Amino acid sequence: MLHAFYPGQEWLDTAGKPIQAHGGSILYQEDVYYWYGENKEKTDGENGIWHWGVRCYRSRDLYNWEDCGLIIPPDEKDERSPLHPTSMMDRPHILYNPLTKKYVCWLKIMQRNGEQTETILTADHVLGPYTLVRSGLKPLGMSAGDFDLAADENGQGYYFFERVHSETICAELTPDYTDVNGRYSRHFPHSQPPYVREATAHFIRQGRHYLITSGTTGYLPNPSELAVADTWHGPYRVLGDPHPGDASRTSYHSQVSSVFRVPGKRDLYIALADRWEPDRMDLPYADYAEWFRIRFSPNASPEEKKRMEELRKNLPPDGGVNTSRARYVWLPFRFEGEMGVLNWRDEWTLEEFD
């Protein structure tokens, strides 16, 4: 039995197996926590398997997690399916819809041509079974990358997503949460990676809206940014990197996927993050950030292209990444005025926030 969090260390479920809930989020219902995310158990970077469905765990204490199995299994037979193991499915997010009384799950699907679309499924229970209701969705006609879902007290749903390699969009959802209704706002415009913001995670504290995002450097980690606004649609004001003293500029070698407010605890917001490549923590951020900058620059000079080739020699090879070994970095926010800070902790407990 665990009685504390140990960021970056291997986290096992109650059966002694590594937890597979990456790019994950938590739902809390009737005193039970449900942690769901990408199942990467078969993704070794060489076999072509990107995912093995969406897995869910449950807990009553947030430390010890029971495996509930695959709530959305892979479609092994249809290679054209967005749920086929070779399909680049990421970042499941689930909202409960009080109008339809359905659990609505959105999945990002990255196509081989670089275009990104959404797949939506619904279920009567958080653990499924889930039924596919929409695939190939380009919200607002846009290529849509990493995202988060949230809803207000009146049931209006919101969808924060990266308009691929461009900007962040906050779009309102239809009443059933299976599409967007056409109303949206635009934020954080950037011309190219690594500056474009992705992996958006939204949370509300003291009536104010926060977004934490990462840059765009693939599975390689980079500095996060925290922004705040008074309304869902902003405008959002960037506060800075919430990881102070992180000399590596890699958000402690991790990428935040969501932020969860723990009920019954004093101002406790946990940033759930993935350490996608725990065996490559020595890679220099400045080098691979420059490589991404030159790679996506429309007017790169011959000298820059030569520099990119030199940088490539010190970076991981092209191809798959062994995310089956990815770990988790869960850290509590500490607030200094409006700024949220994530200090590194080798170990911490919920009891600190009683």
C-alpha positions in Angstrom: 0.0 0.0 0.0 1.2 3.5 -0.9 0.8 6.4 1.5 2.5 9.1 -0.6 3.2 10.3 -4.1 6.7 9.7 -5.6 7.0 11.8 -8.8 9.0 10.2 -11.6 9.2 6.8 -10.0 7.6 3.7 -11.4 3.9 3.6 -10.3 2.3 0.2 -9.9 -1.4 -0.7 -9.6 -2.8 -2.8 -6.9 -1.9 -6.0 -8.9 1.7 -4.9 -9.1 1.7 -3.9 -12.8 2.8 -0.5 -14.2 -0.1 1.9 -14.5 -1.0 2.7 -18.2 -3.1 5.9 -18.2 -0.9 8.4 -20.1 -2.1 11.8 -21.3 -4.6 11.2 -18.6 -7.3 12.9 -16.5 -9.3 12.1 -13.3 -13.1 12.0 -12.8 -14.4 12.0 -9.2 -17.8 10.4 -8.5 -19.5 9.1 -5.4 -16.2 9.1 -3.4 -14.3 7.2 -6.1 -11.6 8.6 -8.3 -11.3 7.4 -11.9 -8.0 7.9 -13.7 -8.1 7.2 -17.4 -5.6 7.6 -20.2 -3.7 6.1 -23.1 -2.7 2.5 -22.7 0.9 2.3 -23.9 1.8 -1.2 -22.6 2.5 -2.5 -26.1 4.2 0.6 -27.6 7.9 -0.2 -27.8 8.7 2.2 -30.6 9.5 -0.6 -33.1 6.3 -2.7 -33.6 4.2 0.1 -35.1 1.7 0.0 -32.2 0.8 3.5 -31.1 -1.7 2.6 -28.4 -3.7 -0.3 -27.0 -6.9 1.5 -26.2 -8.0 3.7 -23.3 -7.4 2.2 -19.8 -9.1 3.2 -16.5 -8.2 2.8 -12.9 -10.1 3.6 -9.7 -9.1 4.6 -6.2 -10.5 6.0 -3.0 -7.2 7.6 -1.8 -5.4 8.7 -5.1 -2.3 6.6 -4.1 -3.5 3.1 -4.8 -5.2 2.3 -8.1 -7.2 -0.8 -9.1 -7.1 -1.7 -12.8 -10.6 -1.5 -14.3 -9.4 -2.7 -17.7 -9.8 -1.2 -21.2 -12.9 1.1 -21.3 -12.2 1.7 -25.0 -10.4 -1.3 -26.5 -8.4 -1.1 -29.7 -10.0 -2.2 -33.0 -7.5 -4.8 -34.1 -9.3 -5.8 -37.3 -10.0 -2.6 -39.2 -6.8 -0.8 -40.2 -8.9 2.2 -41.2 -10.4 2.6 -37.8 -9.3 5.5 -35.6 -9.1 2.9 -32.8 -6.7 0.6 -34.7 -3.5 0.1 -32.7 -1.4 1.8 -35.4 -3.7 4.9 -35.4 -2.0 7.8 -33.6 -4.7 8.2 -30.9 -3.8 10.6 -28.0 -5.2 12.4 -25.0 -8.6 11.0 -24.2 -10.9 13.4 -22.3 -14.3 12.5 -20.8 -17.1 14.8 -19.8 -20.4 13.8 -18.2 -23.3 15.4 -20.0 -26.2 16.2 -17.5 -28.7 16.7 -20.4 -28.2 13.4 -22.2 -26.9 11.6 -19.1 -24.0 10.2 -21.2 -20.3 10.1 -20.7 -18.7 11.8 -23.8 -15.1 10.9 -24.7 -13.1 12.8 -27.2 -9.9 11.4 -28.8 -7.3 13.2 -30.9 -6.3 11.2 -34.0 -3.2 12.3 -35.9 -3.4 11.2 -39.5 -0.3 10.1 -41.4 -0.6 13.1 -43.6 -0.1 15.3 -40.6 -3.8 16.4 -40.3 -5.4 15.9 -36.9 -9.0 15.1 -36.3 -11.3 14.2 -33.4 -13.2 10.9 -32.7 -16.1 11.0 -30.2 -17.7 8.2 -28.3 -20.4 8.0 -25.6 -21.4 5.6 -22.8 -23.9 5.3 -20.0 -21.2 4.7 -17.4 -17.7 6.0 -17.1 -16.3 2.5 -17.4 -18.2 1.9 -20.7 -18.9 0.3 -23.0 -18.4 3.2 -25.3 -20.1 3.6 -28.7 -18.5 5.5 -31.6 -20.7 8.4 -32.6 -18.4 10.6 -34.7 -15.0 10.3 -36.4 -12.9 12.4 -38.7 -14.3 15.6 -37.1 -12.4 18.8 -38.0 -13.8 21.2 -35.5 -14.5 24.6 -37.1 -12.8 23.2 -40.2 -9.5 23.2 -38.4 -6.8 20.6 -37.9 -7.1 20.1 -34.2 -4.3 18.8 -31.9 -3.9 18.4 -28.2 -6.9 19.5 -26.2 -8.9 19.7 -23.0 -12.6 19.5 -22.2 -14.4 21.4 -19.4 -17.9 22.5 -18.5 -19.4 25.4 -16.5 -22.0 25.2 -13.7 -24.8 25.5 -16.3 -23.6 22.6 -18.3 -22.1 24.6 -21.2 -19.1 22.6 -22.5 -15.8 24.1 -23.7 -13.1 22.6 -25.9 -9.6 24.0 -25.7 -7.4 22.8 -28.5 -4.2 23.5 -30.5 -5.0 24.6 -34.0 -2.1 22.7 -35.3 1.1 24.7 -35.5 -0.8 28.0 -35.2 -2.7 29.0 -32.1 -5.0 27.9 -29.2 -8.7 27.8 -29.7 -11.5 27.9 -27.1 -14.6 26.5 -28.8 -18.0 26.0 -27.2 -19.6 22.6 -27.5 -23.1 21.6 -28.6 -25.6 20.7 -25.9 -24.8 17.0 -26.3 -21.0 17.6 -26.2 -20.4 15.7 -29.5 -19.5 18.7 -31.7 -18.7 22.5 -31.5 -21.5 25.0 -31.9 -19.5 27.6 -33.9 -18.7 30.1 -31.1 -15.0 30.3 -30.4 -12.1 32.5 -29.4 -8.4 32.6 -30.4 -5.3 32.7 -28.1 -1.5 32.5 -28.1 -0.8 32.9 -31.8 2.6 31.7 -32.9 4.2 31.2 -36.3 5.6 27.7 -35.8 7.0 25.1 -33.4 8.6 25.0 -30.9 6.7 28.2 -29.8 3.1 27.0 -30.6 1.3 25.9 -27.4 -0.1 22.4 -27.1 -1.2 20.0 -24.3 -3.6 22.6 -22.9 -4.9 21.9 -19.4 -7.7 24.1 -18.0 -8.7 24.6 -14.4 -10.6 27.2 -12.3 -9.4 28.7 -9.0 -11.2 31.4 -7.1 -13.3 32.2 -10.1 -10.4 32.7 -12.5 -9.5 30.5 -15.5 -6.1 29.0 -15.8 -4.4 27.3 -18.8 -1.2 25.4 -18.6 0.4 24.6 -21.9 3.7 23.2 -23.3 5.6 24.0 -26.4 5.7 21.8 -29.5 8.7 19.6 -29.5 7.2 16.1 -29.9 7.8 13.7 -27.1 10.9 15.8 -26.0 10.0 18.0 -23.0 10.1 21.8 -22.9 9.1 24.8 -20.7 5.5 25.1 -19.7 3.5 28.3 -19.6 0.7 29.3 -17.2 -1.9 31.8 -18.3 -4.9 33.3 -16.5 -8.1 35.0 -17.5 -11.4 36.2 -15.9 -13.6 34.4 -18.4 -13.7 31.2 -20.4 -12.8 33.0 -23.6 -10.2 35.3 -22.0 -8.3 37.3 -22.9 -5.6 35.1 -21.3 -2.5 36.7 -19.9 0.7 34.6 -19.7 2.2 34.5 -16.2 5.3 32.4 -17.0 6.8 29.0 -16.4 5.3 27.4 -13.3 8.4 25.2 -12.8 10.8 27.5 -10.9 14.5 26.6 -10.6 14.2 24.0 -13.3 17.7 24.5 -14.9 16.9 21.9 -17.6 13.9 24.0 -18.9 12.0 20.8 -19.4 9.2 21.1 -16.8 11.1 18.6 -14.7 11.4 16.3 -17.8 7.6 16.0 -18.1 4.5 17.4 -19.9 1.3 18.3 -18.0 -1.8 16.5 -19.4 -4.5 17.8 -16.9 -5.0 19.6 -13.6 -7.3 18.0 -10.9 -8.7 19.8 -7.9 -8.9 17.4 -5.0 -12.2 17.7 -3.2 -12.1 18.2 0.6 -8.5 19.4 0.6 -7.3 23.0 1.2 -6.7 24.6 -2.2 -5.1 21.5 -3.6 -4.7 21.4 -7.4 -2.6 18.5 -8.7 -0.8 18.8 -12.1 -0.8 15.4 -13.8 2.2 15.0 -16.1 3.9 12.3 -18.1 7.6 11.7 -18.3 7.4 10.2 -21.8 11.1 9.2 -22.1 12.6 8.6 -18.6 15.8 7.2 -20.2 16.6 10.3 -22.2 16.7 13.0 -19.4 20.2 14.2 -20.5 19.1 15.7 -23.8 19.8 19.4 -24.0 16.6 21.4 -24.5 18.3 24.3 -26.3 19.6 22.0 -29.0 16.4 20.2 -29.8 14.3 23.4 -29.5 16.6 25.0 -32.1 16.3 21.9 -34.3 12.4 22.2 -34.2 12.7 26.0 -34.9 14.8 25.5 -38.0 12.8 22.4 -39.2 9.5 24.4 -39.3 11.0 27.7 -40.4 9.6 28.5 -43.9 12.7 30.6 -44.7 15.6 28.6 -43.2 18.9 29.7 -44.6 21.5 27.1 -46.0 23.5 27.8 -42.8 20.6 27.0 -40.6 19.8 23.8 -42.5 23.4 22.7 -42.0 23.1 23.6 -38.3 20.0 21.4 -38.2 21.9 18.5 -39.6 24.6 18.9 -36.9 21.9 19.0 -34.2 20.2 15.9 -35.5 23.3 13.9 -34.7 22.8 14.4 -31.0 19.0 13.9 -30.9 17.0 10.6 -30.8 16.6 8.9 -34.1 13.5 9.4 -36.2 10.8 6.8 -35.7 8.8 5.5 -32.8 9.3 6.2 -29.1 9.2 3.5 -26.4 6.4 5.1 -24.4 5.6 1.8 -22.6 8.2 2.9 -20.0 6.7 6.4 -19.6 6.3 7.5 -16.0 4.2 10.1 -14.1 5.1 13.3 -12.4 2.2 14.5 -10.1 3.0 17.7 -8.3 0.8 20.1 -6.2 0.4 23.7 -7.2 1.5 26.3 -4.7 0.0 29.7 -5.3 1.9 33.0 -4.9 -0.8 35.6 -5.6 -2.3 34.6 -8.9 0.8 32.7 -10.0 0.7 28.9 -9.7 4.1 27.3 -8.9 5.1 23.6 -9.2 8.1 22.9 -6.9 9.9 19.6 -7.3 9.1 17.1 -4.6 10.7 13.6 -4.3 7.8 12.7 -2.1 4.6 14.4 -0.9 1.2 13.6 0.7 -2.4 14.7 0.6 -2.3 15.2 4.4 -0.2 18.3 3.9 -3.3 20.0 2.5 -5.8 19.1 5.3 
